[in-house]
Amino acid sequence: MLAQYPFQLAPLPYDYIALVPHCDPDTLYVHYDKIYSQDLQTLNYLLTQYPTYQSWSLMQLITGKINLPTTVVNNIKYYAGSVYAHELFFCTLCGSPTPPSGRLAKQIDNSYGSLSNLQDIVKQAALNVLGAGWVWLIAEQDGSLHIIITQNYEIPRISNSVCIFALDVWEHAYFLPYPADISAYINNWFSVLDWNKAEKNYLKAIQSPSA
């Protein structure tokens, strides 16, 4: 993705059939090519009208103070949040994941007792999202992990932290194959979660120059 406007879609690091049977190609297509793509295009369209903010990074748009009418600010932050969340969601999936290892695996054991316990807590968090939202695993510079729920396209606000992965709990992520079974969707999402990518994200947090 470009650092600033005009933002571009982050390419999928796998084919539409790569996540079968855990995620069907139709759902992946709708989620990536329709939801994510349209939200990114909407963000770019909004910014065409406000050149002052075209040099801002995605994170600046999400967290910074934008001096525009409240409705415009809310729209920009909403779609910027969608782009950020969806990029993280898609880039932390893969067709043949391996179990977590390295520093992240050790911290998961220290914080939650086991990977299975972490998965149970994430699943319970997702089942308790009211309406639409996300469940995030984030890491602080000291290596500590936190599971956070946000509504709609809000992004976790913990300074000096890095998002490790994000579970999309909007209906568009699971409605086609799992119209009445979000639990099955969550279980299958864990089956394609790229722990190697998660490890890299974790290392970014603990190896920050200011850590």
C-alpha positions in Angstrom: 0.0 0.0 0.0 1.2 3.5 -0.7 2.1 5.6 2.3 -0.5 8.2 1.5 -3.2 9.2 -1.0 -4.1 7.7 -3.4 -4.1 4.5 -1.4 -4.0 1.2 -3.3 -5.2 -2.3 -2.5 -2.7 -4.5 -0.8 -2.5 -7.5 -3.1 -3.7 -10.8 -1.8 -0.6 -13.0 -1.0 -2.6 -16.1 -2.2 -5.1 -17.2 -4.7 -8.9 -17.2 -4.1 -8.9 -21.0 -3.8 -5.9 -21.1 -1.4 -7.9 -21.0 1.8 -10.4 -23.8 0.8 -12.0 -25.6 2.6 -11.7 -23.1 5.5 -12.8 -20.1 3.4 -14.6 -20.4 0.2 -13.6 -18.4 -2.9 -16.9 -16.6 -3.2 -16.6 -15.2 0.3 -13.0 -14.2 -0.2 -13.9 -12.5 -3.5 -16.7 -10.5 -2.0 -14.8 -9.6 1.1 -11.6 -8.5 -0.8 -12.9 -7.2 -4.2 -16.1 -5.7 -3.0 -16.0 -4.7 0.7 -12.3 -3.8 1.1 -11.9 -2.5 -2.4 -15.0 -0.3 -2.3 -14.0 1.1 1.2 -10.6 2.0 -0.1 -12.0 3.7 -3.2 -14.4 5.7 -1.0 -11.5 6.8 1.2 -9.6 8.0 -1.9 -12.8 9.8 -3.1 -13.2 11.6 0.2 -9.6 12.8 0.1 -9.8 14.1 -3.4 -11.9 16.9 -1.9 -9.5 17.8 0.8 -5.9 18.2 -0.6 -4.6 19.2 2.8 -4.9 15.7 4.1 -3.7 13.8 1.0 -0.1 13.7 2.4 -1.3 12.1 5.6 -0.5 8.4 6.2 -3.3 6.0 6.9 -2.5 5.9 10.6 -2.5 9.8 10.7 -5.9 9.8 9.2 -7.1 7.3 11.8 -5.6 8.9 14.9 -4.9 12.5 14.0 -7.0 15.6 14.5 -8.7 16.5 11.2 -10.1 20.1 11.0 -13.2 19.4 8.9 -16.9 19.1 9.6 -17.7 16.3 12.0 -19.6 14.2 9.4 -16.6 14.4 7.0 -14.1 13.5 9.8 -16.2 10.5 10.9 -16.4 9.3 7.3 -12.7 9.6 6.7 -11.8 7.8 9.9 -14.4 5.1 9.3 -13.0 4.2 5.8 -9.4 4.6 6.9 -10.1 2.2 9.7 -11.6 -0.3 7.3 -8.6 -0.1 5.0 -6.2 -0.6 7.9 -8.2 -3.5 9.4 -8.8 -5.3 6.2 -5.2 -5.1 5.1 -4.1 -6.7 8.3 -6.8 -9.3 8.1 -5.9 -10.5 4.6 -2.2 -10.4 5.0 -2.2 -12.6 8.1 -4.0 -15.5 6.4 -2.4 -18.3 4.4 -3.3 -21.7 2.9 -0.9 -23.8 4.9 -0.1 -22.3 8.2 2.3 -23.7 10.8 1.9 -23.5 14.6 3.3 -20.4 16.2 6.9 -20.5 17.3 9.6 -18.2 18.5 9.1 -15.2 20.7 5.4 -14.9 20.1 4.7 -18.6 21.0 6.6 -18.1 24.3 4.7 -15.0 25.1 1.3 -16.7 24.3 2.2 -19.4 26.8 3.3 -16.9 29.4 0.2 -14.7 29.0 -2.5 -17.3 28.3 -1.1 -20.6 29.3 -1.4 -22.2 25.9 -2.3 -21.5 22.3 -5.6 -23.3 22.9 -6.5 -20.9 25.7 -5.7 -17.9 23.6 -8.0 -19.2 20.8 -10.8 -19.8 23.3 -10.5 -16.2 24.7 -10.4 -14.7 21.2 -13.4 -16.8 20.2 -15.4 -15.7 23.3 -14.5 -12.1 22.6 -15.7 -12.4 19.0 -19.0 -14.0 20.2 -19.5 -11.0 22.5 -19.1 -8.4 19.8 -22.4 -6.5 19.7 -23.3 -5.8 16.0 -20.2 -5.4 13.8 -16.6 -5.2 14.9 -13.2 -6.8 15.3 -11.1 -8.7 17.8 -7.4 -7.8 17.9 -4.3 -9.3 19.4 -1.9 -6.5 20.0 1.6 -6.3 21.5 3.3 -3.5 23.4 7.0 -2.7 23.3 7.6 -4.7 26.5 6.2 -7.8 24.8 2.9 -8.0 26.7 -0.1 -9.1 24.7 -3.7 -7.8 24.9 -6.9 -9.0 23.3 -9.1 -6.0 22.4 -12.6 -5.7 20.9 -13.5 -2.7 18.8 -16.8 -1.7 17.2 -17.3 -1.1 13.5 -13.9 0.0 12.0 -12.3 1.5 15.2 -8.6 0.7 15.7 -7.1 -0.2 19.1 -5.7 2.9 20.7 -2.7 1.8 22.8 0.4 3.9 22.2 3.6 2.2 21.1 1.8 -1.0 20.2 1.6 -3.2 17.1 -1.4 -5.1 15.9 -0.5 -8.8 15.6 -3.7 -10.0 13.9 -7.3 -8.9 13.6 -10.4 -11.1 13.4 -13.2 -9.6 11.3 -16.6 -10.1 13.0 -18.7 -8.3 10.4 -21.3 -10.5 8.7 -19.7 -10.0 5.3 -16.7 -12.0 6.5 -18.7 -15.2 7.1 -22.4 -14.9 6.1 -22.2 -16.8 2.8 -20.8 -20.1 4.2 -21.8 -19.7 7.8 -25.1 -17.8 7.9 -26.0 -19.0 11.3 -22.8 -20.4 12.7 -20.2 -17.7 13.6 -18.4 -20.3 15.8 -17.6 -22.4 12.7 -16.2 -19.3 11.0 -13.9 -18.5 13.9 -12.6 -22.0 14.1 -11.9 -22.0 10.4 -10.2 -18.6 10.6 -7.8 -20.0 13.1 -7.0 -22.8 10.6 -5.7 -20.3 8.1 -4.1 -17.8 10.4 -0.5 -17.2 9.3 1.5 -17.5 12.5 4.8 -16.7 10.7 3.3 -13.3 9.7 2.0 -12.9 13.3 5.6 -13.6 14.6 7.0 -10.9 12.3 4.4 -8.4 13.5 5.3 -9.3 17.1 9.0 -8.7 16.5 8.2 -5.3 15.1 6.7 -4.4 18.5 9.5 -5.6 20.7 12.3 -4.5 18.5 11.1 -1.0 18.2 14.0 1.5 18.6 12.2 3.1 21.5 11.5 -0.2 23.3 
